[in-house]
Amino acid sequence: MNYIDSPQIAPTFQSNSRAEDGQLDCSRWSGLCEGVLIPLGSLFAVFLLMLGVMLITT
């Protein structure tokens, strides 16, 4: 395999899919998952955590 030095590549985002995997059929779903659903899920988890803290302290 030929590897390119990393300064030549300008990465735009980090993904779990690799170049060796080839073109995925569900790349649109994967992009939606990484770009929208995971951040929204994280915000919802933080919201639930803060709600739980508020309910415990009152």
PyMOL Python script that loads the backbone (N, CA, C, O; Angstrom):
from pymol import cmd

cmd.read_pdbstr("""\
ATOM      1  N   MET A   1       0.832  -1.192   0.000  1.00  0.00           N
ATOM      2  CA  MET A   1       0.000   0.000   0.000  1.00  0.00           C
ATOM      3  C   MET A   1       0.869   1.246   0.000  1.00  0.00           C
ATOM      4  O   MET A   1       1.930   1.287   0.623  1.00  0.00           O
ATOM      5  N   ASN A   2       0.409   2.233  -0.694  1.00  0.00           N
ATOM      6  CA  ASN A   2       1.107   3.508  -0.710  1.00  0.00           C
ATOM      7  C   ASN A   2       0.378   4.474   0.211  1.00  0.00           C
ATOM      8  O   ASN A   2      -0.833   4.663   0.099  1.00  0.00           O
ATOM      9  N   TYR A   3       1.110   5.069   1.099  1.00  0.00           N
ATOM     10  CA  TYR A   3       0.522   6.013   2.034  1.00  0.00           C
ATOM     11  C   TYR A   3       0.984   7.424   1.690  1.00  0.00           C
ATOM     12  O   TYR A   3       2.123   7.631   1.270  1.00  0.00           O
ATOM     13  N   ILE A   4       0.093   8.388   1.871  1.00  0.00           N
ATOM     14  CA  ILE A   4       0.402   9.793   1.606  1.00  0.00           C
ATOM     15  C   ILE A   4       0.674  10.464   2.943  1.00  0.00           C
ATOM     16  O   ILE A   4      -0.007  10.192   3.931  1.00  0.00           O
ATOM     17  N   ASP A   5       1.674  11.343   2.972  1.00  0.00           N
ATOM     18  CA  ASP A   5       1.955  12.086   4.198  1.00  0.00           C
ATOM     19  C   ASP A   5       0.741  12.917   4.580  1.00  0.00           C
ATOM     20  O   ASP A   5       0.067  13.486   3.720  1.00  0.00           O
ATOM     21  N   SER A   6       0.469  12.981   5.878  1.00  0.00           N
ATOM     22  CA  SER A   6      -0.737  13.661   6.343  1.00  0.00           C
ATOM     23  C   SER A   6      -0.784  15.156   6.049  1.00  0.00           C
ATOM     24  O   SER A   6      -1.891  15.673   5.903  1.00  0.00           O
ATOM     25  N   PRO A   7       0.337  15.908   5.948  1.00  0.00           N
ATOM     26  CA  PRO A   7       0.195  17.332   5.615  1.00  0.00           C
ATOM     27  C   PRO A   7      -0.392  17.575   4.230  1.00  0.00           C
ATOM     28  O   PRO A   7      -0.871  18.674   3.951  1.00  0.00           O
ATOM     29  N   GLN A   8      -0.363  16.568   3.356  1.00  0.00           N
ATOM     30  CA  GLN A   8      -0.925  16.748   2.025  1.00  0.00           C
ATOM     31  C   GLN A   8      -2.440  16.605   2.017  1.00  0.00           C
ATOM     32  O   GLN A   8      -3.096  16.997   1.052  1.00  0.00           O
ATOM     33  N   ILE A   9      -2.990  16.057   3.065  1.00  0.00           N
ATOM     34  CA  ILE A   9      -4.425  15.811   3.126  1.00  0.00           C
ATOM     35  C   ILE A   9      -5.040  16.801   4.107  1.00  0.00           C
ATOM     36  O   ILE A   9      -4.545  16.972   5.221  1.00  0.00           O
ATOM     37  N   ALA A  10      -6.118  17.449   3.689  1.00  0.00           N
ATOM     38  CA  ALA A  10      -6.836  18.367   4.576  1.00  0.00           C
ATOM     39  C   ALA A  10      -8.140  17.698   4.990  1.00  0.00           C
ATOM     40  O   ALA A  10      -9.128  17.787   4.262  1.00  0.00           O
ATOM     41  N   PRO A  11      -8.167  17.029   6.145  1.00  0.00           N
ATOM     42  CA  PRO A  11      -9.392  16.333   6.545  1.00  0.00           C
ATOM     43  C   PRO A  11     -10.488  17.326   6.920  1.00  0.00           C
ATOM     44  O   PRO A  11     -10.236  18.330   7.586  1.00  0.00           O
ATOM     45  N   THR A  12     -11.705  17.026   6.482  1.00  0.00           N
ATOM     46  CA  THR A  12     -12.824  17.910   6.801  1.00  0.00           C
ATOM     47  C   THR A  12     -13.617  17.394   7.994  1.00  0.00           C
ATOM     48  O   THR A  12     -14.161  18.187   8.763  1.00  0.00           O
ATOM     49  N   PHE A  13     -13.690  16.084   8.157  1.00  0.00           N
ATOM     50  CA  PHE A  13     -14.373  15.522   9.311  1.00  0.00           C
ATOM     51  C   PHE A  13     -13.804  14.148   9.597  1.00  0.00           C
ATOM     52  O   PHE A  13     -13.170  13.531   8.742  1.00  0.00           O
ATOM     53  N   GLN A  14     -14.037  13.684  10.798  1.00  0.00           N
ATOM     54  CA  GLN A  14     -13.561  12.366  11.185  1.00  0.00           C
ATOM     55  C   GLN A  14     -14.717  11.388  11.056  1.00  0.00           C
ATOM     56  O   GLN A  14     -15.820  11.655  11.533  1.00  0.00           O
ATOM     57  N   SER A  15     -14.472  10.283  10.428  1.00  0.00           N
ATOM     58  CA  SER A  15     -15.522   9.314  10.190  1.00  0.00           C
ATOM     59  C   SER A  15     -15.047   7.929  10.599  1.00  0.00           C
ATOM     60  O   SER A  15     -13.847   7.654  10.634  1.00  0.00           O
ATOM     61  N   ASN A  16     -16.000   7.068  10.904  1.00  0.00           N
ATOM     62  CA  ASN A  16     -15.663   5.696  11.247  1.00  0.00           C
ATOM     63  C   ASN A  16     -15.423   4.847  10.003  1.00  0.00           C
ATOM     64  O   ASN A  16     -14.816   3.781  10.098  1.00  0.00           O
ATOM     65  N   SER A  17     -15.885   5.297   8.841  1.00  0.00           N
ATOM     66  CA  SER A  17     -15.674   4.531   7.617  1.00  0.00           C
ATOM     67  C   SER A  17     -14.268   4.775   7.092  1.00  0.00           C
ATOM     68  O   SER A  17     -13.740   5.884   7.177  1.00  0.00           O
ATOM     69  N   ARG A  18     -13.677   3.728   6.553  1.00  0.00           N
ATOM     70  CA  ARG A  18     -12.310   3.808   6.051  1.00  0.00           C
ATOM     71  C   ARG A  18     -12.311   3.704   4.536  1.00  0.00           C
ATOM     72  O   ARG A  18     -13.280   3.240   3.935  1.00  0.00           O
ATOM     73  N   ALA A  19     -11.223   4.138   3.928  1.00  0.00           N
ATOM     74  CA  ALA A  19     -11.105   4.064   2.473  1.00  0.00           C
ATOM     75  C   ALA A  19     -11.063   2.613   2.006  1.00  0.00           C
ATOM     76  O   ALA A  19     -11.496   2.308   0.895  1.00  0.00           O
ATOM     77  N   GLU A  20     -10.544   1.712   2.851  1.00  0.00           N
ATOM     78  CA  GLU A  20     -10.463   0.308   2.467  1.00  0.00           C
ATOM     79  C   GLU A  20     -11.840  -0.339   2.380  1.00  0.00           C
ATOM     80  O   GLU A  20     -12.005  -1.367   1.723  1.00  0.00           O
ATOM     81  N   ASP A  21     -12.835   0.263   3.046  1.00  0.00           N
ATOM     82  CA  ASP A  21     -14.179  -0.308   3.024  1.00  0.00           C
ATOM     83  C   ASP A  21     -14.867  -0.082   1.685  1.00  0.00           C
ATOM     84  O   ASP A  21     -15.853  -0.756   1.386  1.00  0.00           O
ATOM     85  N   GLY A  22     -14.381   0.835   0.885  1.00  0.00           N
ATOM     86  CA  GLY A  22     -15.011   1.143  -0.387  1.00  0.00           C
ATOM     87  C   GLY A  22     -16.184   2.082  -0.193  1.00  0.00           C
ATOM     88  O   GLY A  22     -16.430   2.580   0.905  1.00  0.00           O
ATOM     89  N   GLN A  23     -16.903   2.314  -1.282  1.00  0.00           N
ATOM     90  CA  GLN A  23     -18.062   3.199  -1.219  1.00  0.00           C
ATOM     91  C   GLN A  23     -19.207   2.457  -0.547  1.00  0.00           C
ATOM     92  O   GLN A  23     -19.603   1.378  -0.987  1.00  0.00           O
ATOM     93  N   LEU A  24     -19.724   3.031   0.500  1.00  0.00           N
ATOM     94  CA  LEU A  24     -20.817   2.397   1.225  1.00  0.00           C
ATOM     95  C   LEU A  24     -22.146   2.772   0.590  1.00  0.00           C
ATOM     96  O   LEU A  24     -22.324   3.894   0.114  1.00  0.00           O
ATOM     97  N   ASP A  25     -23.076   1.828   0.586  1.00  0.00           N
ATOM     98  CA  ASP A  25     -24.397   2.104   0.028  1.00  0.00           C
ATOM     99  C   ASP A  25     -25.191   3.052   0.914  1.00  0.00           C
ATOM    100  O   ASP A  25     -26.028   3.810   0.424  1.00  0.00           O
ATOM    101  N   CYS A  26     -24.932   3.012   2.211  1.00  0.00           N
ATOM    102  CA  CYS A  26     -25.708   3.825   3.147  1.00  0.00           C
ATOM    103  C   CYS A  26     -24.894   5.033   3.602  1.00  0.00           C
ATOM    104  O   CYS A  26     -24.967   5.428   4.766  1.00  0.00           O
ATOM    105  N   SER A  27     -24.121   5.620   2.691  1.00  0.00           N
ATOM    106  CA  SER A  27     -23.274   6.747   3.089  1.00  0.00           C
ATOM    107  C   SER A  27     -24.109   7.955   3.476  1.00  0.00           C
ATOM    108  O   SER A  27     -23.708   8.725   4.348  1.00  0.00           O
ATOM    109  N   ARG A  28     -25.264   8.136   2.846  1.00  0.00           N
ATOM    110  CA  ARG A  28     -26.131   9.264   3.199  1.00  0.00           C
ATOM    111  C   ARG A  28     -26.665   9.067   4.623  1.00  0.00           C
ATOM    112  O   ARG A  28     -26.706  10.019   5.402  1.00  0.00           O
ATOM    113  N   TRP A  29     -27.072   7.843   4.966  1.00  0.00           N
ATOM    114  CA  TRP A  29     -27.569   7.563   6.314  1.00  0.00           C
ATOM    115  C   TRP A  29     -26.445   7.715   7.334  1.00  0.00           C
ATOM    116  O   TRP A  29     -26.674   8.215   8.435  1.00  0.00           O
ATOM    117  N   SER A  30     -25.243   7.292   6.983  1.00  0.00           N
ATOM    118  CA  SER A  30     -24.102   7.413   7.883  1.00  0.00           C
ATOM    119  C   SER A  30     -23.772   8.878   8.128  1.00  0.00           C
ATOM    120  O   SER A  30     -23.479   9.270   9.257  1.00  0.00           O
ATOM    121  N   GLY A  31     -23.819   9.683   7.079  1.00  0.00           N
ATOM    122  CA  GLY A  31     -23.563  11.117   7.239  1.00  0.00           C
ATOM    123  C   GLY A  31     -24.615  11.779   8.090  1.00  0.00           C
ATOM    124  O   GLY A  31     -24.305  12.640   8.913  1.00  0.00           O
ATOM    125  N   LEU A  32     -25.870  11.380   7.897  1.00  0.00           N
ATOM    126  CA  LEU A  32     -26.954  11.931   8.718  1.00  0.00           C
ATOM    127  C   LEU A  32     -26.771  11.527  10.169  1.00  0.00           C
ATOM    128  O   LEU A  32     -26.997  12.324  11.079  1.00  0.00           O
ATOM    129  N   CYS A  33     -26.361  10.287  10.378  1.00  0.00           N
ATOM    130  CA  CYS A  33     -26.167   9.792  11.736  1.00  0.00           C
ATOM    131  C   CYS A  33     -25.051  10.554  12.432  1.00  0.00           C
ATOM    132  O   CYS A  33     -25.219  11.005  13.566  1.00  0.00           O
ATOM    133  N   GLU A  34     -23.906  10.703  11.758  1.00  0.00           N
ATOM    134  CA  GLU A  34     -22.766  11.367  12.387  1.00  0.00           C
ATOM    135  C   GLU A  34     -22.983  12.863  12.523  1.00  0.00           C
ATOM    136  O   GLU A  34     -22.495  13.473  13.474  1.00  0.00           O
ATOM    137  N   GLY A  35     -23.709  13.467  11.584  1.00  0.00           N
ATOM    138  CA  GLY A  35     -23.842  14.919  11.584  1.00  0.00           C
ATOM    139  C   GLY A  35     -25.011  15.451  12.363  1.00  0.00           C
ATOM    140  O   GLY A  35     -24.962  16.582  12.847  1.00  0.00           O
ATOM    141  N   VAL A  36     -26.078  14.662  12.504  1.00  0.00           N
ATOM    142  CA  VAL A  36     -27.308  15.184  13.104  1.00  0.00           C
ATOM    143  C   VAL A  36     -27.737  14.370  14.316  1.00  0.00           C
ATOM    144  O   VAL A  36     -27.932  14.922  15.399  1.00  0.00           O
ATOM    145  N   LEU A  37     -27.885  13.062  14.141  1.00  0.00           N
ATOM    146  CA  LEU A  37     -28.493  12.256  15.199  1.00  0.00           C
ATOM    147  C   LEU A  37     -27.605  12.118  16.425  1.00  0.00           C
ATOM    148  O   LEU A  37     -28.106  12.168  17.548  1.00  0.00           O
ATOM    149  N   ILE A  38     -26.321  11.948  16.243  1.00  0.00           N
ATOM    150  CA  ILE A  38     -25.424  11.804  17.393  1.00  0.00           C
ATOM    151  C   ILE A  38     -25.325  13.102  18.191  1.00  0.00           C
ATOM    152  O   ILE A  38     -25.406  13.050  19.418  1.00  0.00           O
ATOM    153  N   PRO A  39     -25.151  14.281  17.547  1.00  0.00           N
ATOM    154  CA  PRO A  39     -25.164  15.519  18.350  1.00  0.00           C
ATOM    155  C   PRO A  39     -26.494  15.765  19.052  1.00  0.00           C
ATOM    156  O   PRO A  39     -26.510  16.213  20.198  1.00  0.00           O
ATOM    157  N   LEU A  40     -27.618  15.477  18.378  1.00  0.00           N
ATOM    158  CA  LEU A  40     -28.915  15.655  19.032  1.00  0.00           C
ATOM    159  C   LEU A  40     -29.082  14.688  20.198  1.00  0.00           C
ATOM    160  O   LEU A  40     -29.638  15.050  21.235  1.00  0.00           O
ATOM    161  N   GLY A  41     -28.607  13.474  20.032  1.00  0.00           N
ATOM    162  CA  GLY A  41     -28.669  12.514  21.129  1.00  0.00           C
ATOM    163  C   GLY A  41     -27.820  12.945  22.308  1.00  0.00           C
ATOM    164  O   GLY A  41     -28.205  12.750  23.461  1.00  0.00           O
ATOM    165  N   SER A  42     -26.667  13.531  22.026  1.00  0.00           N
ATOM    166  CA  SER A  42     -25.809  14.022  23.105  1.00  0.00           C
ATOM    167  C   SER A  42     -26.466  15.183  23.842  1.00  0.00           C
ATOM    168  O   SER A  42     -26.418  15.247  25.071  1.00  0.00           O
ATOM    169  N   LEU A  43     -27.077  16.098  23.099  1.00  0.00           N
ATOM    170  CA  LEU A  43     -27.775  17.217  23.745  1.00  0.00           C
ATOM    171  C   LEU A  43     -28.943  16.719  24.587  1.00  0.00           C
ATOM    172  O   LEU A  43     -29.180  17.231  25.681  1.00  0.00           O
ATOM    173  N   PHE A  44     -29.673  15.725  24.087  1.00  0.00           N
ATOM    174  CA  PHE A  44     -30.793  15.173  24.842  1.00  0.00           C
ATOM    175  C   PHE A  44     -30.306  14.487  26.113  1.00  0.00           C
ATOM    176  O   PHE A  44     -30.962  14.573  27.151  1.00  0.00           O
ATOM    177  N   ALA A  45     -29.163  13.806  26.042  1.00  0.00           N
ATOM    178  CA  ALA A  45     -28.605  13.162  27.232  1.00  0.00           C
ATOM    179  C   ALA A  45     -28.198  14.197  28.271  1.00  0.00           C
ATOM    180  O   ALA A  45     -28.417  13.994  29.466  1.00  0.00           O
ATOM    181  N   VAL A  46     -27.607  15.307  27.829  1.00  0.00           N
ATOM    182  CA  VAL A  46     -27.235  16.373  28.761  1.00  0.00           C
ATOM    183  C   VAL A  46     -28.486  16.990  29.375  1.00  0.00           C
ATOM    184  O   VAL A  46     -28.511  17.289  30.569  1.00  0.00           O
ATOM    185  N   PHE A  47     -29.529  17.181  28.560  1.00  0.00           N
ATOM    186  CA  PHE A  47     -30.790  17.717  29.073  1.00  0.00           C
ATOM    187  C   PHE A  47     -31.383  16.799  30.143  1.00  0.00           C
ATOM    188  O   PHE A  47     -31.832  17.272  31.188  1.00  0.00           O
ATOM    189  N   LEU A  48     -31.385  15.496  29.887  1.00  0.00           N
ATOM    190  CA  LEU A  48     -31.916  14.558  30.880  1.00  0.00           C
ATOM    191  C   LEU A  48     -31.073  14.557  32.149  1.00  0.00           C
ATOM    192  O   LEU A  48     -31.613  14.448  33.249  1.00  0.00           O
ATOM    193  N   LEU A  49     -29.763  14.676  32.008  1.00  0.00           N
ATOM    194  CA  LEU A  49     -28.884  14.724  33.173  1.00  0.00           C
ATOM    195  C   LEU A  49     -29.183  15.956  34.022  1.00  0.00           C
ATOM    196  O   LEU A  49     -29.289  15.858  35.245  1.00  0.00           O
ATOM    197  N   MET A  50     -29.317  17.107  33.380  1.00  0.00           N
ATOM    198  CA  MET A  50     -29.607  18.335  34.128  1.00  0.00           C
ATOM    199  C   MET A  50     -30.993  18.274  34.763  1.00  0.00           C
ATOM    200  O   MET A  50     -31.185  18.753  35.880  1.00  0.00           O
ATOM    201  N   LEU A  51     -31.955  17.690  34.060  1.00  0.00           N
ATOM    202  CA  LEU A  51     -33.293  17.540  34.632  1.00  0.00           C
ATOM    203  C   LEU A  51     -33.254  16.630  35.852  1.00  0.00           C
ATOM    204  O   LEU A  51     -33.916  16.907  36.852  1.00  0.00           O
ATOM    205  N   GLY A  52     -32.490  15.559  35.780  1.00  0.00           N
ATOM    206  CA  GLY A  52     -32.361  14.666  36.926  1.00  0.00           C
ATOM    207  C   GLY A  52     -31.696  15.348  38.105  1.00  0.00           C
ATOM    208  O   GLY A  52     -32.109  15.145  39.247  1.00  0.00           O
ATOM    209  N   VAL A  53     -30.675  16.152  37.852  1.00  0.00           N
ATOM    210  CA  VAL A  53     -30.005  16.886  38.931  1.00  0.00           C
ATOM    211  C   VAL A  53     -30.967  17.875  39.571  1.00  0.00           C
ATOM    212  O   VAL A  53     -30.989  18.019  40.794  1.00  0.00           O
ATOM    213  N   MET A  54     -31.763  18.558  38.754  1.00  0.00           N
ATOM    214  CA  MET A  54     -32.729  19.521  39.295  1.00  0.00           C
ATOM    215  C   MET A  54     -33.787  18.828  40.142  1.00  0.00           C
ATOM    216  O   MET A  54     -34.193  19.351  41.180  1.00  0.00           O
ATOM    217  N   LEU A  55     -34.236  17.656  39.708  1.00  0.00           N
ATOM    218  CA  LEU A  55     -35.261  16.945  40.470  1.00  0.00           C
ATOM    219  C   LEU A  55     -34.704  16.388  41.773  1.00  0.00           C
ATOM    220  O   LEU A  55     -35.416  16.343  42.776  1.00  0.00           O
ATOM    221  N   ILE A  56     -33.449  15.965  41.776  1.00  0.00           N
ATOM    222  CA  ILE A  56     -32.849  15.415  42.992  1.00  0.00           C
ATOM    223  C   ILE A  56     -32.612  16.514  44.022  1.00  0.00           C
ATOM    224  O   ILE A  56     -32.823  16.299  45.215  1.00  0.00           O
ATOM    225  N   THR A  57     -32.178  17.686  43.576  1.00  0.00           N
ATOM    226  CA  THR A  57     -31.824  18.749  44.524  1.00  0.00           C
ATOM    227  C   THR A  57     -33.039  19.461  45.100  1.00  0.00           C
ATOM    228  O   THR A  57     -32.905  20.177  46.092  1.00  0.00           O
ATOM    229  N   THR A  58     -34.220  19.289  44.512  1.00  0.00           N
ATOM    230  CA  THR A  58     -35.405  19.972  45.064  1.00  0.00           C
ATOM    231  C   THR A  58     -36.155  19.089  46.015  1.00  0.00           C
ATOM    232  O   THR A  58     -37.174  19.503  46.568  1.00  0.00           O
TER     233      THR A  58
END
""", "prot")
cmd.dss("prot")
cmd.show_as("cartoon", "prot")
cmd.util.cbc("prot")
cmd.orient("prot")
